[in-house]
Amino acid sequence: MKDLLEENLQCFIKALLPQPDKVLQDMRIYAEKHHISIVEPEVGNLLNLLVGLTKAENILEIGTAIGHSTIYMARAMSKGRITTIELMPERADLAAQYFKQAHVDAKIHQIIGDAREIFPHLEETYDLIFLDAAKGQYENFLVYSYDLLKPNGLIVADNILLNGWVVDLNYPKHRQKTFVYRMRDFLESFKVRKDYQCSIIPLGDGVALFRKKERNDEETGIVSACR
Ligand SMILES: C[S@@+](CC[C@H](N)C(=O)[O-])C[C@H]1O[C@@H](n2cnc3c(N)ncnc32)[C@H](O)[C@@H]1O
């Protein structure tokens, strides 16, 4: 996915980030060579910051790919673990190798399979859920996530602005129309959601944050749909 901001501004922001280490650099080179979409460095940096800020100890990630975002999150955890789901076994295998190289393998539990099937059967609760796969399923994933999130739990979703297609609708292929419209509907729901408070950060390809609303939110004026 391309960046949303003007190139010079984007380069400026990227240049302000800490230098990634060799493992992260190697992963980015591999991902570019093999056309695998991974988080932009500034989104990786944001994930690292959010995990540290929330002191998340149990994290769920949907869409491991080769494990780039997983490493950004794992490095902010002093204890706990990340459960990460990936559809393609060869990507999950490569991710496992990178986790060892980055010395974070002890913190990571990998599941290979389709998150759409696995999600409804998950039973643990999580401090943070990172959605980065099956973008057309984000609404369903939010619904499943509600009961899996701990109080004050946070959901982070990547690529929600889809190269900017959600506004200019100038997407390249006709077959992506449903996909783009589905994402637009999902974004429109942010105005009226009763289950989550939402915010959009136009970083990378667009990141959305969701805070689970709780019963006592009603006292602060936020209407809650919680059971
Ligand atoms: C954008 S990449 C994830 C990138 C990764 N989070 C990172 O930044 O390093 C999306 C990944 O999700 C996987 N994927 C797609 N649909 C999936 C599904 N239904 N269940 C699990 N994984 C899926 C793809 O195979 C792909 O590797």
The ligand as an ORCA input file, in Angstrom:
! r2SCAN-3c Opt
* xyz 0 1
  C      -0.774     -6.893      5.454
  S      -0.139     -8.477      5.709
  C       0.293     -8.449      7.404
  C       1.528     -7.677      7.645
  C       2.086     -7.792      9.045
  N       1.081     -7.470     10.044
  C       3.238     -6.846      9.195
  O       3.009     -5.620      9.182
  O       4.368     -7.292      9.301
  C      -1.614     -9.438      5.754
  C      -1.342    -10.917      6.005
  O      -2.588    -11.493      6.382
  C      -2.684    -12.773      5.827
  N      -4.129    -13.062      5.731
  C      -5.009    -12.663      4.783
  N      -6.241    -13.116      5.060
  C      -6.127    -13.809      6.212
  C      -7.053    -14.525      7.001
  N      -8.340    -14.620      6.654
  N      -6.594    -15.136      8.122
  C      -5.295    -15.042      8.497
  N      -4.373    -14.358      7.774
  C      -4.786    -13.770      6.663
  C      -1.992    -12.664      4.486
  O      -1.552    -13.931      4.061
  C      -0.876    -11.693      4.789
  O       0.314    -12.370      5.076
*
